[in-house]
Amino acid sequence: MNMTVRHSTTACRFALSCLAMGGLVACAPHYDSNAPALRTGYTCCNLHFEDDWISDGNYGENPFIAAGTPVKVYGYSGDRAYAEVGGRKMRLGHDYGRKEETLQQWIEKIVVTKDPKIPLAAFPPEVREAIRAGKVSEGMTKEQVIMAVGYPPTSETPSLDAPVWNYWLSSFDRYQLIWDKRGRMRVSADPGVKARVVYSPGK
C-alpha cells in the first residue's frame, strides 16, 4: 500500500490563508491564538511533520516534534485540526484512519493532558535514548514504542491489542512490530528499513 499523503490544495479552506506562487498554493493556518483553546496538553509521542503538516500516517523518515511538547488546539474543519505546537502554528491531518476513529478521538490520543516526559524520565537510559532518537528497541513496552514512533495508523492497525502493528518509514517503506503473548516486541522489515528504525547505541 502506498500511503501518499492525501491533503491537497482543495483542503486549504476554513481558517487558512493561501498564497498562489507559480501555479502552486501555499497554505498556512490562520487563527486567533488569543482565543480559548479547545484542547490543551502535550504531544503524546514523537510526531513527524512535513512543513506545517502533522499526519496520522506519521512517516518515520520525516523530522519529528518531541514527545511532551506543549500543544493548544484552536479549531477543527473537516478532517483536520489547527493548533499551536511548541509555539508553532501547525495543521493536524486525519488522513488515513477516518473509518476507524473520529478526528476528535485521534486528537485526544496525540494531545494528552499528562506530560509524557514524566514517565520518560523513569525509563532505562537506553530506552530514553531510543525514544529521543525517534527509534524503537526490541524489548520496549507498548507505551515506550508509542512514545518513540507514535501510534500505528488505525487504517491498518485498528486495535492496539493486535499482535502486529504496521508502520511506514516512507510512503513505500513499511515495517512491522510483532508482539508475542508476553508483550515482547520484535521488528520485521527489510534490512535497510530495519537499520533506520531500530536504535543502536552510539549511532
C-alpha positions as CSV (number, residue, x, y, z in Angstrom):
1,M,0.0,0.0,0.0
2,N,1.3,3.5,-0.9
3,M,0.3,5.9,1.9
4,T,0.8,9.0,-0.2
5,V,-0.4,12.0,1.9
6,R,-3.9,12.9,0.8
7,H,-4.1,16.6,1.7
8,S,-4.2,18.9,-1.3
9,T,-4.8,22.5,-2.3
10,T,-8.5,21.9,-2.1
11,A,-8.2,21.2,1.6
12,C,-6.9,24.8,2.1
13,R,-10.1,26.2,3.4
14,F,-11.6,27.5,6.7
15,A,-9.2,29.3,8.9
16,L,-6.4,29.1,6.3
17,S,-4.7,31.8,4.3
18,C,-3.4,30.7,0.9
19,L,-0.9,32.3,-1.4
20,A,-0.6,31.4,-5.1
21,M,3.0,31.2,-6.2
22,G,3.9,30.0,-9.7
23,G,0.9,27.7,-10.0
24,L,1.2,26.3,-6.5
25,V,-0.8,27.2,-3.5
26,A,1.0,27.6,-0.1
27,C,-1.3,27.4,2.8
28,A,-0.8,28.3,6.5
29,P,-3.1,28.0,9.5
30,H,-4.7,31.3,10.4
31,Y,-6.4,31.6,13.8
32,D,-6.5,33.8,16.8
33,S,-4.1,32.4,19.4
34,N,-5.7,34.7,21.9
35,A,-9.0,32.8,21.7
36,P,-9.6,30.0,24.2
37,A,-8.0,26.7,23.2
38,L,-10.4,23.8,22.6
39,R,-7.8,21.3,23.9
40,T,-4.6,21.9,25.7
41,G,-1.9,19.4,26.6
42,Y,1.3,17.8,25.3
43,T,2.3,15.7,22.3
44,C,1.8,12.1,23.3
45,C,4.8,10.9,21.4
46,N,7.3,11.9,18.7
47,L,5.1,13.3,15.9
48,H,6.6,13.5,12.4
49,F,5.8,16.5,10.3
50,E,6.3,18.0,6.8
51,D,6.3,21.8,6.7
52,D,3.3,22.7,8.9
53,W,1.5,19.3,8.5
54,I,1.3,16.5,11.0
55,S,-0.5,13.4,9.7
56,D,-1.8,10.3,11.3
57,G,0.4,8.5,8.7
58,N,3.4,9.7,10.8
59,Y,6.1,8.8,8.2
60,G,9.2,7.9,10.1
61,E,11.6,9.5,7.6
62,N,10.3,13.0,8.4
63,P,11.6,15.2,11.2
64,F,9.7,15.0,14.4
65,I,8.4,17.1,17.2
66,A,9.4,15.5,20.5
67,A,7.1,13.9,23.0
68,G,6.0,16.2,25.7
69,T,5.9,19.4,23.5
70,P,3.1,21.8,24.6
71,V,0.0,21.8,22.3
72,K,-3.0,24.1,22.0
73,V,-5.8,23.1,19.6
74,Y,-7.8,26.1,18.4
75,G,-10.1,24.7,15.7
76,Y,-11.4,21.9,13.6
77,S,-12.5,21.7,10.0
78,G,-13.3,18.5,8.0
79,D,-10.6,16.0,8.8
80,R,-8.0,18.5,10.2
81,A,-7.4,20.5,13.3
82,Y,-5.5,23.7,13.7
83,A,-3.1,24.0,16.6
84,E,-0.1,25.7,18.1
85,V,2.6,23.1,18.8
86,G,5.7,24.2,20.7
87,G,4.7,27.8,19.8
88,R,4.4,27.0,16.0
89,K,1.2,27.0,14.0
90,M,0.5,23.5,12.6
91,R,-2.2,21.6,10.9
92,L,-3.1,18.1,12.2
93,G,-4.4,15.9,9.4
94,H,-6.5,12.9,10.0
95,D,-5.6,11.3,6.6
96,Y,-5.9,7.6,6.9
97,G,-7.9,6.4,10.0
98,R,-11.2,8.2,9.2
99,K,-13.2,4.9,9.1
100,E,-11.8,3.6,12.4
101,E,-11.9,6.8,14.6
102,T,-13.1,10.3,14.5
103,L,-10.9,13.3,14.2
104,Q,-11.6,14.2,17.9
105,Q,-10.7,10.7,19.0
106,W,-7.4,10.9,17.2
107,I,-6.6,14.4,18.6
108,E,-7.3,13.1,22.1
109,K,-4.8,10.3,21.5
110,I,-2.0,12.6,20.3
111,V,-2.7,15.6,22.6
112,V,-2.5,14.2,26.1
113,T,-3.2,16.1,29.4
114,K,-0.3,14.5,31.3
115,D,3.3,15.3,30.2
116,P,4.9,12.1,28.9
117,K,8.3,13.5,29.9
118,I,7.5,12.4,33.4
119,P,7.3,8.6,32.7
120,L,10.0,9.0,30.1
121,A,12.4,10.1,32.9
122,A,11.9,6.8,34.7
123,F,12.7,4.6,31.7
124,P,16.0,2.8,31.5
125,P,18.7,5.0,29.9
126,E,18.9,3.1,26.6
127,V,15.1,3.3,26.2
128,R,15.2,7.0,26.9
129,E,17.9,7.5,24.3
130,A,16.0,5.4,21.7
131,I,12.8,7.5,22.3
132,R,14.8,10.7,22.0
133,A,16.2,9.4,18.7
134,G,12.7,8.5,17.4
135,K,13.6,4.8,17.1
136,V,12.4,1.5,18.6
137,S,14.4,-1.0,20.5
138,E,13.4,-4.7,20.9
139,G,12.2,-5.2,24.4
140,M,10.3,-1.9,24.6
141,T,6.8,-1.9,26.1
142,K,3.8,-0.7,24.0
143,E,3.9,2.6,25.9
144,Q,7.5,3.1,25.1
145,V,7.0,2.2,21.4
146,I,4.2,4.7,21.1
147,M,6.3,7.4,22.7
148,A,9.1,6.7,20.3
149,V,7.3,6.3,16.9
150,G,3.7,7.3,17.6
151,Y,0.5,5.3,17.2
152,P,0.3,2.9,14.2
153,P,-2.2,4.2,11.6
154,T,-5.6,2.8,12.6
155,S,-6.4,2.2,9.0
156,E,-4.0,-0.8,9.2
157,T,-3.8,-1.4,12.9
158,P,-7.4,-0.7,14.3
159,S,-6.6,-2.1,17.7
160,L,-3.5,-1.9,19.9
161,D,-4.4,-5.4,21.1
162,A,-3.4,-6.7,17.6
163,P,-0.3,-8.9,17.5
164,V,1.1,-6.9,14.6
165,W,1.5,-3.1,14.4
166,N,2.0,-1.7,10.9
167,Y,4.1,1.5,10.4
168,W,5.6,3.3,7.5
169,L,9.1,4.8,7.3
170,S,8.0,6.4,4.0
171,S,5.2,6.1,1.5
172,F,6.9,3.0,0.1
173,D,8.9,1.6,3.1
174,R,6.9,-0.4,5.6
175,Y,7.9,-2.1,8.9
176,Q,6.0,-4.1,11.4
177,L,6.3,-4.6,15.2
178,I,5.3,-8.1,16.2
179,W,4.1,-8.7,19.8
180,D,4.2,-12.1,21.5
181,K,1.7,-13.2,24.2
182,R,4.1,-11.9,26.9
183,G,4.1,-8.4,25.4
184,R,7.6,-8.7,24.0
185,M,8.3,-7.0,20.7
186,R,10.4,-7.7,17.6
187,V,10.8,-5.7,14.4
188,S,10.1,-7.2,11.0
189,A,11.3,-5.2,8.0
190,D,13.7,-5.1,5.1
191,P,17.3,-4.9,6.3
192,G,17.7,-1.3,5.1
193,V,14.5,-0.1,6.7
194,K,15.2,-2.0,9.9
195,A,18.6,-0.3,10.2
196,R,16.8,3.1,10.1
197,V,14.1,2.3,12.7
198,V,15.9,0.3,15.3
199,Y,18.0,2.1,17.8
200,S,21.7,1.3,18.0
201,P,23.7,3.0,20.8
202,G,26.3,5.3,19.5
203,K,24.8,5.7,16.1
